[in-house]
């Protein structure tokens, strides 16, 4: 029993000694979030807190809580002129396993991957009505570079997420959300 107790204490101290980074992550999409059958414009951004547990051998686990905002207006050029729009907000929570490659002492390229979850929590809509799925599950993959500036860690990355279902679409299919999204994100942590 004392051997088991000793192992638990050693494991607890080594786990507690692992560095934890906290910070903020923000970015913009690299593609339009919507498949559009008309002329349209949209405003989209992502921002939220992040935390990373750095493990031995270049491994780490990152979790983000990302607020996404999508403002969308369209003009349908069909037999009749129709306009509409939507504003939606969602939270995405990716939990990613990271591997940092060796490199220069202050620059570390990395790859990441893991599940991502989302919750659509606000839809303000114009015409036509929106049919949406409020919960989503997907898988995220990313590549980036982390570099250090004094105590700050800066990590620009490109992240691709594929969702199992569409975020939302209109009942008349004028526009619908794409199931895959690519984003440029920058993390600032310490």
C-alpha positions as a printed NumPy array, in Angstrom:
array([[  0.   ,   0.   ,   0.   ],
       [  2.816,   2.451,   0.784],
       [  4.27 ,   1.806,  -2.691],
       [  0.929,   2.758,  -4.291],
       [  0.719,   5.868,  -2.119],
       [  4.242,   6.861,  -3.115],
       [  3.419,   6.411,  -6.83 ],
       [  0.279,   8.534,  -6.478],
       [  2.231,  11.314,  -4.747],
       [  5.012,  11.25 ,  -7.36 ],
       [  2.451,  11.326, -10.191],
       [  0.537,  14.189,  -8.555],
       [  3.688,  16.295,  -8.128],
       [  4.858,  15.643, -11.685],
       [  1.403,  16.483, -13.067],
       [  1.265,  19.67 , -11.004],
       [  4.698,  20.702, -12.282],
       [  3.55 ,  20.779, -15.902],
       [  3.235,  24.311, -17.239],
       [ -0.2  ,  25.656, -17.973],
       [ -0.741,  28.547, -20.388],
       [ -3.82 ,  30.74 , -20.4  ],
       [ -4.671,  33.39 , -22.92 ],
       [ -6.953,  34.557, -25.686],
       [ -7.448,  33.378, -29.249],
       [ -9.086,  35.266, -32.097],
       [ -9.349,  35.152, -35.844],
       [-11.246,  35.292, -39.071],
       [-12.461,  32.712, -41.588],
       [-10.392,  31.919, -44.666],
       [-13.545,  31.157, -46.642],
       [-17.142,  32.248, -46.616],
       [-19.159,  30.288, -44.064],
       [-22.167,  30.069, -46.384],
       [-23.07 ,  28.442, -49.681],
       [-24.997,  31.201, -51.419],
       [-27.424,  31.082, -54.33 ],
       [-27.572,  34.858, -54.615],
       [-25.44 ,  37.952, -54.173],
       [-24.455,  38.318, -50.53 ],
       [-22.092,  39.734, -47.972],
       [-21.208,  38.633, -44.481],
       [-19.189,  39.635, -41.43 ],
       [-17.612,  36.886, -39.375],
       [-15.137,  36.728, -36.505],
       [-14.025,  34.411, -33.71 ],
       [-12.666,  35.289, -30.232],
       [-12.384,  33.607, -26.847],
       [-10.254,  32.283, -23.991],
       [ -7.832,  29.393, -24.323],
       [ -5.913,  27.149, -21.952],
       [ -3.075,  24.769, -22.751],
       [ -1.474,  22.062, -20.655],
       [  2.076,  21.439, -21.888],
       [  3.177,  17.84 , -21.433],
       [  6.579,  16.191, -21.91 ],
       [  7.96 ,  15.163, -25.324],
       [  6.459,  18.124, -27.196],
       [  2.868,  17.105, -26.451],
       [  0.131,  19.332, -25.119],
       [ -3.626,  19.612, -24.762],
       [ -5.425,  22.841, -25.693],
       [ -9.034,  23.744, -24.974],
       [-10.707,  26.883, -26.328],
       [-14.109,  28.487, -25.793],
       [-14.567,  30.438, -29.024],
       [-17.4  ,  32.895, -29.614],
       [-18.338,  33.082, -33.299],
       [-20.397,  35.871, -34.811],
       [-21.964,  35.626, -38.267],
       [-23.825,  38.598, -39.771],
       [-25.252,  37.779, -43.173],
       [-27.252,  39.798, -45.707],
       [-28.324,  38.614, -49.141],
       [-30.024,  39.877, -52.234],
       [-31.713,  37.19 , -54.287],
       [-31.595,  37.889, -57.996],
       [-34.468,  35.802, -59.283],
       [-37.762,  36.656, -60.958],
       [-38.616,  38.758, -57.905],
       [-36.129,  40.79 , -55.912],
       [-35.906,  39.481, -52.356],
       [-33.669,  40.491, -49.495],
       [-33.022,  38.938, -46.144],
       [-30.453,  38.396, -43.522],
       [-29.47 ,  36.735, -40.319],
       [-27.257,  37.261, -37.312],
       [-26.164,  34.194, -35.433],
       [-23.788,  33.539, -32.577],
       [-22.308,  30.289, -31.426],
       [-19.795,  28.852, -29.009],
       [-17.26 ,  26.327, -30.236],
       [-15.275,  24.259, -27.786],
       [-12.397,  22.42 , -29.479],
       [-10.28 ,  20.085, -27.335],
       [ -7.065,  19.51 , -29.248],
       [ -4.035,  17.295, -28.788],
       [ -0.94 ,  19.24 , -29.907],
       [  2.505,  18.118, -30.948],
       [  5.27 ,  20.727, -31.082],
       [  8.26 ,  19.951, -33.259],
       [ 11.773,  20.858, -32.198],
       [ 13.251,  23.861, -33.88 ],
       [ 14.922,  27.068, -32.93 ],
       [ 14.865,  27.678, -29.155],
       [ 12.096,  30.276, -29.39 ],
       [ 10.143,  29.   , -32.433],
       [  8.126,  25.774, -32.41 ],
       [  5.98 ,  24.56 , -35.342],
       [  3.047,  22.396, -34.265],
       [  0.169,  20.256, -35.46 ],
       [ -3.092,  19.744, -33.582],
       [ -6.256,  17.716, -33.833],
       [ -9.282,  16.683, -31.837],
       [-13.032,  16.933, -31.356],
       [-14.912,  20.216, -31.481],
       [-18.352,  20.961, -30.077],
       [-20.641,  23.902, -30.779],
       [-23.829,  25.432, -29.491],
       [-25.842,  27.915, -31.518],
       [-27.321,  30.266, -28.943],
       [-28.598,  33.294, -30.82 ],
       [-30.316,  33.653, -34.164],
       [-31.927,  36.923, -35.192],
       [-33.365,  36.435, -38.623],
       [-34.89 ,  38.309, -41.455],
       [-36.638,  36.702, -44.373],
       [-36.862,  33.736, -44.913],
       [-37.054,  31.684, -41.712],
       [-34.012,  29.707, -40.693],
       [-34.009,  26.011, -39.948],
       [-31.066,  25.282, -37.674],
       [-29.361,  22.584, -35.699],
       [-28.48 ,  24.038, -32.333],
       [-25.779,  21.552, -31.365],
       [-22.951,  20.263, -33.44 ],
       [-20.04 ,  17.912, -33.21 ],
       [-17.046,  17.973, -35.464],
       [-13.347,  17.328, -35.815],
       [-10.65 ,  20.004, -36.013],
       [ -7.131,  19.864, -37.484],
       [ -4.588,  22.664, -37.397],
       [ -1.01 ,  23.704, -38.121],
       [  0.833,  26.646, -36.66 ],
       [  3.974,  28.15 , -35.215],
       [  4.473,  29.201, -31.62 ],
       [  7.099,  31.792, -30.81 ],
       [  8.047,  33.618, -27.65 ],
       [  8.283,  37.359, -27.024],
       [  9.45 ,  37.86 , -23.428],
       [  6.747,  36.14 , -21.34 ],
       [  4.156,  36.125, -24.146],
       [  3.58 ,  33.123, -26.428],
       [  2.225,  34.056, -29.863],
       [  0.776,  31.251, -31.961],
       [ -0.651,  31.994, -35.42 ],
       [ -2.35 ,  28.968, -36.964],
       [ -4.625,  27.704, -39.674],
       [ -7.422,  25.472, -38.381],
       [ -9.851,  23.378, -40.404],
       [-13.039,  22.009, -38.807],
       [-15.534,  19.614, -40.361],
       [-18.962,  19.482, -38.711],
       [-21.184,  16.406, -38.725],
       [-24.264,  18.529, -39.527],
       [-24.925,  21.961, -40.983],
       [-25.067,  24.91 , -38.609],
       [-28.183,  26.253, -40.272],
       [-29.89 ,  26.72 , -43.591],
       [-32.923,  28.567, -44.851],
       [-36.125,  26.695, -45.541],
       [-35.922,  27.789, -49.194],
       [-32.174,  26.959, -49.461],
       [-31.239,  30.51 , -50.481],
       [-28.191,  30.06 , -48.285],
       [-26.876,  27.357, -46.025],
       [-23.865,  26.985, -43.786],
       [-20.917,  24.988, -45.059],
       [-20.036,  21.87 , -43.087],
       [-16.305,  22.579, -43.335],
       [-14.655,  25.777, -42.22 ],
       [-11.091,  27.049, -42.415],
       [ -9.939,  29.803, -40.09 ],
       [ -6.84 ,  31.87 , -39.445],
       [ -6.42 ,  32.197, -35.671],
       [ -3.842,  33.878, -33.45 ],
       [ -3.367,  32.877, -29.828],
       [ -1.753,  35.102, -27.199],
       [ -0.898,  33.256, -23.985],
       [  1.431,  33.437, -21.022]])
